[in-house]
Amino acid sequence: MMDGKIIIGFPKSGQVSLIEYLRKKYPRETIKKDEIIWNEKGLEIFEEKYGHNPNNRPVILKRDPIERIWSSYWYFEMGNEKPFREQYTYEEFLYCNRIDGHLGDMNPIRGSNYDRWIKKWEPLYPIVYDLDELKKDKDFPHLHKTEDRRNITIPEMTKEQIQLTRTLISDEIAGKFTT
């Protein structure tokens, strides 16, 4: 693989937009997406796939965790006939224990403990972007919205949902979140 940037996560944080943005900014580099940030063997997978080339950098894009979780709830169908949100309440989704062979730990609360996951990638010197900061750049596109893909309008979260999510994320960061 030629020199490049591999976007490893976080899902539902604007990665498709970031790919487009980076391809314009770095036209001579390979820009790929390989969502392995939550995989416990992610560093090994990265090195196996992309080698020990220091010019192949993992890229991490993070987003307001509550917005990311809400977007995930409305986006994923988890391979079932009914959309995920019709099978589980939002609260049930927050406590779901799902491991994907490639992605890794799919629990939305554990997945939003950004510092935990980014720290695991520090040996490879990841490039970390924040979606809110990128949106300030007039050249940053906004592609692949959940509403467009699912042909739905995502409702606003209730105050109770926001508070519950905030509390559970705080519990996770403090090491007190359990499923």
ZADO-1210 file (C-alpha; in nm, 4 decimals, padded with zeros to 6 digits):
<atoms>
<atom x="00.0000" y="00.0000" z="00.0000" code="MET" pos="1"/>
<atom x="00.1258" y="00.3439" z="-00.0773" code="MET" pos="2"/>
<atom x="00.1448" y="00.6084" z="00.1958" code="ASP" pos="3"/>
<atom x="-00.1931" y="00.6900" z="00.3340" code="GLY" pos="4"/>
<atom x="-00.4404" y="00.7515" z="00.6081" code="LYS" pos="5"/>
<atom x="-00.6692" y="00.4784" z="00.7363" code="ILE" pos="6"/>
<atom x="-00.9797" y="00.5994" z="00.9181" code="ILE" pos="7"/>
<atom x="-01.0286" y="00.3515" z="01.2019" code="ILE" pos="8"/>
<atom x="-01.3241" y="00.5072" z="01.3840" code="GLY" pos="9"/>
<atom x="-01.5524" y="00.6133" z="01.5484" code="PHE" pos="10"/>
<atom x="-01.8540" y="00.4931" z="01.3453" code="PRO" pos="11"/>
<atom x="-02.1348" y="00.7470" z="01.2944" code="LYS" pos="12"/>
<atom x="-01.8932" y="01.0370" z="01.3392" code="SER" pos="13"/>
<atom x="-01.8801" y="01.1698" z="00.9841" code="GLY" pos="14"/>
<atom x="-01.6247" y="00.9301" z="00.8395" code="GLN" pos="15"/>
<atom x="-01.7642" y="00.9330" z="00.4858" code="VAL" pos="16"/>
<atom x="-01.7367" y="01.3119" z="00.4846" code="SER" pos="17"/>
<atom x="-01.3846" y="01.2870" z="00.6233" code="LEU" pos="18"/>
<atom x="-01.2813" y="01.0498" z="00.3431" code="ILE" pos="19"/>
<atom x="-01.3967" y="01.3004" z="00.0811" code="GLU" pos="20"/>
<atom x="-01.2283" y="01.5868" z="00.2654" code="TYR" pos="21"/>
<atom x="-00.8944" y="01.4064" z="00.3046" code="LEU" pos="22"/>
<atom x="-00.8935" y="01.2864" z="-00.0573" code="ARG" pos="23"/>
<atom x="-00.9123" y="01.6478" z="-00.1712" code="LYS" pos="24"/>
<atom x="-00.6561" y="01.7640" z="00.0836" code="LYS" pos="25"/>
<atom x="-00.4083" y="01.4785" z="00.0198" code="TYR" pos="26"/>
<atom x="-00.4652" y="01.3715" z="-00.3437" code="PRO" pos="27"/>
<atom x="-00.1438" y="01.1657" z="-00.3620" code="ARG" pos="28"/>
<atom x="-00.2228" y="00.9552" z="-00.0564" code="GLU" pos="29"/>
<atom x="-00.4455" y="00.6536" z="-00.0174" code="THR" pos="30"/>
<atom x="-00.7440" y="00.7287" z="00.2065" code="ILE" pos="31"/>
<atom x="-00.9321" y="00.4253" z="00.3381" code="LYS" pos="32"/>
<atom x="-01.1797" y="00.3345" z="00.6095" code="LYS" pos="33"/>
<atom x="-01.1327" y="00.0300" z="00.8307" code="ASP" pos="34"/>
<atom x="-01.3458" y="00.0636" z="01.1445" code="GLU" pos="35"/>
<atom x="-01.1337" y="-00.1314" z="01.3914" code="ILE" pos="36"/>
<atom x="-01.0996" y="00.1188" z="01.6755" code="ILE" pos="37"/>
<atom x="-01.3153" y="-00.0939" z="01.9100" code="TRP" pos="38"/>
<atom x="-01.1478" y="-00.4209" z="01.8202" code="ASN" pos="39"/>
<atom x="-00.9244" y="-00.5419" z="02.1043" code="GLU" pos="40"/>
<atom x="-00.6791" y="-00.6662" z="01.8390" code="LYS" pos="41"/>
<atom x="-00.7117" y="-00.3505" z="01.6310" code="GLY" pos="42"/>
<atom x="-00.3431" y="-00.2556" z="01.6446" code="LEU" pos="43"/>
<atom x="-00.2414" y="-00.6051" z="01.5322" code="GLU" pos="44"/>
<atom x="-00.4982" y="-00.5976" z="01.2517" code="ILE" pos="45"/>
<atom x="-00.3744" y="-00.2544" z="01.1426" code="PHE" pos="46"/>
<atom x="-00.0108" y="-00.3628" z="01.1318" code="GLU" pos="47"/>
<atom x="-00.0939" y="-00.6868" z="00.9483" code="GLU" pos="48"/>
<atom x="-00.2971" y="-00.5052" z="00.6842" code="LYS" pos="49"/>
<atom x="-00.0970" y="-00.1875" z="00.6439" code="TYR" pos="50"/>
<atom x="00.2520" y="-00.2832" z="00.7573" code="GLY" pos="51"/>
<atom x="00.4941" y="-00.0945" z="00.9741" code="HIS" pos="52"/>
<atom x="00.5134" y="00.2019" z="00.7372" code="ASN" pos="53"/>
<atom x="00.5147" y="00.5160" z="00.9549" code="PRO" pos="54"/>
<atom x="00.3541" y="00.7004" z="00.6634" code="ASN" pos="55"/>
<atom x="00.0384" y="00.4905" z="00.6991" code="ASN" pos="56"/>
<atom x="-00.1374" y="00.6667" z="00.9819" code="ARG" pos="57"/>
<atom x="-00.4510" y="00.5659" z="01.1674" code="PRO" pos="58"/>
<atom x="-00.7070" y="00.8456" z="01.1675" code="VAL" pos="59"/>
<atom x="-00.9691" y="00.8793" z="01.4374" code="ILE" pos="60"/>
<atom x="-01.2740" y="01.1010" z="01.4002" code="LEU" pos="61"/>
<atom x="-01.4780" y="01.1699" z="01.7091" code="LYS" pos="62"/>
<atom x="-01.8104" y="01.3428" z="01.7481" code="ARG" pos="63"/>
<atom x="-02.0249" y="01.4567" z="02.0374" code="ASP" pos="64"/>
<atom x="-02.0834" y="01.1144" z="02.1952" code="PRO" pos="65"/>
<atom x="-02.4523" y="01.1672" z="02.2653" code="ILE" pos="66"/>
<atom x="-02.5183" y="01.2691" z="01.9039" code="GLU" pos="67"/>
<atom x="-02.3130" y="00.9736" z="01.7797" code="ARG" pos="68"/>
<atom x="-02.5075" y="00.7257" z="01.9934" code="ILE" pos="69"/>
<atom x="-02.8440" y="00.8694" z="01.8852" code="TRP" pos="70"/>
<atom x="-02.7397" y="00.8545" z="01.5199" code="SER" pos="71"/>
<atom x="-02.6276" y="00.4928" z="01.5646" code="SER" pos="72"/>
<atom x="-02.9588" y="00.4002" z="01.7211" code="TYR" pos="73"/>
<atom x="-03.1443" y="00.5329" z="01.4168" code="TRP" pos="74"/>
<atom x="-02.8975" y="00.4025" z="01.1587" code="TYR" pos="75"/>
<atom x="-02.8200" y="00.0396" z="01.2314" code="PHE" pos="76"/>
<atom x="-03.0591" y="-00.2410" z="01.1524" code="GLU" pos="77"/>
<atom x="-02.8226" y="-00.5078" z="01.2856" code="MET" pos="78"/>
<atom x="-02.9102" y="-00.7523" z="01.0055" code="GLY" pos="79"/>
<atom x="-03.2656" y="-00.8138" z="01.1214" code="ASN" pos="80"/>
<atom x="-03.5922" y="-00.7758" z="00.9358" code="GLU" pos="81"/>
<atom x="-03.7110" y="-00.4898" z="01.1544" code="LYS" pos="82"/>
<atom x="-03.4996" y="-00.1789" z="01.2123" code="PRO" pos="83"/>
<atom x="-03.3000" y="-00.2027" z="01.5347" code="PHE" pos="84"/>
<atom x="-03.4934" y="00.0786" z="01.7005" code="ARG" pos="85"/>
<atom x="-03.8183" y="-00.1162" z="01.6514" code="GLU" pos="86"/>
<atom x="-03.6737" y="-00.4190" z="01.8314" code="GLN" pos="87"/>
<atom x="-03.5205" y="-00.2370" z="02.1248" code="TYR" pos="88"/>
<atom x="-03.6025" y="00.0736" z="02.3189" code="THR" pos="89"/>
<atom x="-03.3331" y="00.3379" z="02.3310" code="TYR" pos="90"/>
<atom x="-03.2498" y="00.2365" z="02.6879" code="GLU" pos="91"/>
<atom x="-03.2132" y="-00.1298" z="02.5868" code="GLU" pos="92"/>
<atom x="-02.9815" y="-00.0188" z="02.3040" code="PHE" pos="93"/>
<atom x="-02.7581" y="00.1640" z="02.5532" code="LEU" pos="94"/>
<atom x="-02.7054" y="-00.1593" z="02.7464" code="TYR" pos="95"/>
<atom x="-02.6735" y="-00.3922" z="02.4469" code="CYS" pos="96"/>
<atom x="-02.3784" y="-00.6323" z="02.4538" code="ASN" pos="97"/>
<atom x="-02.2878" y="-00.7051" z="02.0942" code="ARG" pos="98"/>
<atom x="-01.9456" y="-00.8077" z="01.9688" code="ILE" pos="99"/>
<atom x="-01.8763" y="-00.7929" z="01.5967" code="ASP" pos="100"/>
<atom x="-01.5863" y="-01.0030" z="01.4711" code="GLY" pos="101"/>
<atom x="-01.4240" y="-00.7137" z="01.2854" code="HIS" pos="102"/>
<atom x="-01.5591" y="-00.4030" z="01.4558" code="LEU" pos="103"/>
<atom x="-01.5242" y="-00.5340" z="01.8106" code="GLY" pos="104"/>
<atom x="-01.7246" y="-00.4114" z="02.1097" code="ASP" pos="105"/>
<atom x="-02.0448" y="-00.2560" z="01.9763" code="MET" pos="106"/>
<atom x="-02.1874" y="-00.1276" z="02.3066" code="ASN" pos="107"/>
<atom x="-02.2641" y="00.2406" z="02.2395" code="PRO" pos="108"/>
<atom x="-02.1682" y="00.3580" z="02.5878" code="ILE" pos="109"/>
<atom x="-01.8329" y="00.1777" z="02.6013" code="ARG" pos="110"/>
<atom x="-01.7719" y="00.2884" z="02.2437" code="GLY" pos="111"/>
<atom x="-01.8129" y="00.6519" z="02.3467" code="SER" pos="112"/>
<atom x="-01.5359" y="00.6441" z="02.6054" code="ASN" pos="113"/>
<atom x="-01.3111" y="00.8105" z="02.3469" code="TYR" pos="114"/>
<atom x="-01.0067" y="00.8484" z="02.5688" code="ASP" pos="115"/>
<atom x="-01.0036" y="00.4747" z="02.6435" code="ARG" pos="116"/>
<atom x="-00.9958" y="00.3782" z="02.2762" code="TRP" pos="117"/>
<atom x="-00.7646" y="00.6543" z="02.1561" code="ILE" pos="118"/>
<atom x="-00.5131" y="00.5657" z="02.4285" code="LYS" pos="119"/>
<atom x="-00.4899" y="00.2096" z="02.2898" code="LYS" pos="120"/>
<atom x="-00.3862" y="00.3539" z="01.9529" code="TRP" pos="121"/>
<atom x="-00.1197" y="00.5931" z="02.0866" code="GLU" pos="122"/>
<atom x="00.1699" y="00.3602" z="01.9885" code="PRO" pos="123"/>
<atom x="00.0803" y="00.4247" z="01.6212" code="LEU" pos="124"/>
<atom x="00.0535" y="00.8055" z="01.6657" code="TYR" pos="125"/>
<atom x="-00.3010" y="00.8445" z="01.5348" code="PRO" pos="126"/>
<atom x="-00.4304" y="01.1632" z="01.3808" code="ILE" pos="127"/>
<atom x="-00.7386" y="01.2637" z="01.5807" code="VAL" pos="128"/>
<atom x="-01.0047" y="01.4951" z="01.4392" code="TYR" pos="129"/>
<atom x="-01.3151" y="01.6377" z="01.6035" code="ASP" pos="130"/>
<atom x="-01.6201" y="01.6600" z="01.3776" code="LEU" pos="131"/>
<atom x="-01.7359" y="01.9911" z="01.5266" code="ASP" pos="132"/>
<atom x="-01.3974" y="02.1475" z="01.4471" code="GLU" pos="133"/>
<atom x="-01.3945" y="02.0094" z="01.0918" code="LEU" pos="134"/>
<atom x="-01.7433" y="02.1459" z="01.0264" code="LYS" pos="135"/>
<atom x="-01.6013" y="02.4970" z="01.0744" code="LYS" pos="136"/>
<atom x="-01.3992" y="02.4479" z="00.7548" code="ASP" pos="137"/>
<atom x="-01.6115" y="02.5604" z="00.4595" code="LYS" pos="138"/>
<atom x="-01.4565" y="02.2836" z="00.2466" code="ASP" pos="139"/>
<atom x="-01.5636" y="02.0033" z="00.4787" code="PHE" pos="140"/>
<atom x="-01.8576" y="01.8172" z="00.3183" code="PRO" pos="141"/>
<atom x="-02.1516" y="01.6649" z="00.5020" code="HIS" pos="142"/>
<atom x="-02.2266" y="01.3381" z="00.3268" code="LEU" pos="143"/>
<atom x="-02.4201" y="01.0183" z="00.3955" code="HIS" pos="144"/>
<atom x="-02.6599" y="01.1422" z="00.6576" code="LYS" pos="145"/>
<atom x="-02.8601" y="00.8788" z="00.8409" code="THR" pos="146"/>
<atom x="-03.1818" y="01.0488" z="00.7291" code="GLU" pos="147"/>
<atom x="-03.0816" y="01.0085" z="00.3638" code="ASP" pos="148"/>
<atom x="-02.9813" y="00.6436" z="00.3981" code="ARG" pos="149"/>
<atom x="-03.2904" y="00.5336" z="00.5893" code="ARG" pos="150"/>
<atom x="-03.5283" y="00.7813" z="00.4262" code="ASN" pos="151"/>
<atom x="-03.6440" y="00.8959" z="00.7691" code="ILE" pos="152"/>
<atom x="-03.6367" y="01.2076" z="00.9806" code="THR" pos="153"/>
<atom x="-03.4596" y="01.1538" z="01.3083" code="ILE" pos="154"/>
<atom x="-03.6558" y="01.3007" z="01.5992" code="PRO" pos="155"/>
<atom x="-03.4959" y="01.5091" z="01.8703" code="GLU" pos="156"/>
<atom x="-03.3837" y="01.3277" z="02.1830" code="MET" pos="157"/>
<atom x="-03.5890" y="01.3859" z="02.4936" code="THR" pos="158"/>
<atom x="-03.4276" y="01.5517" z="02.7939" code="LYS" pos="159"/>
<atom x="-03.4548" y="01.2200" z="02.9756" code="GLU" pos="160"/>
<atom x="-03.2715" y="01.0351" z="02.6971" code="GLN" pos="161"/>
<atom x="-02.9954" y="01.2960" z="02.6915" code="ILE" pos="162"/>
<atom x="-02.9564" y="01.2808" z="03.0698" code="GLN" pos="163"/>
<atom x="-02.9546" y="00.9005" z="03.0790" code="LEU" pos="164"/>
<atom x="-02.6921" y="00.8864" z="02.8032" code="THR" pos="165"/>
<atom x="-02.4773" y="01.1525" z="02.9720" code="ARG" pos="166"/>
<atom x="-02.4979" y="00.9678" z="03.3049" code="THR" pos="167"/>
<atom x="-02.4044" y="00.6315" z="03.1514" code="LEU" pos="168"/>
<atom x="-02.1089" y="00.7828" z="02.9629" code="ILE" pos="169"/>
<atom x="-01.9894" y="00.9429" z="03.2886" code="SER" pos="170"/>
<atom x="-02.0279" y="00.6062" z="03.4624" code="ASP" pos="171"/>
<atom x="-01.8247" y="00.4384" z="03.1868" code="GLU" pos="172"/>
<atom x="-01.5444" y="00.6936" z="03.2123" code="ILE" pos="173"/>
<atom x="-01.5415" y="00.6439" z="03.5912" code="ALA" pos="174"/>
<atom x="-01.5304" y="00.2638" z="03.5471" code="GLY" pos="175"/>
<atom x="-01.8787" y="00.2125" z="03.6926" code="LYS" pos="176"/>
<atom x="-02.0800" y="00.1240" z="03.3788" code="PHE" pos="177"/>
<atom x="-02.1965" y="-00.2358" z="03.3572" code="THR" pos="178"/>
<atom x="-02.4264" y="-00.4161" z="03.1183" code="THR" pos="179"/>
</atoms>
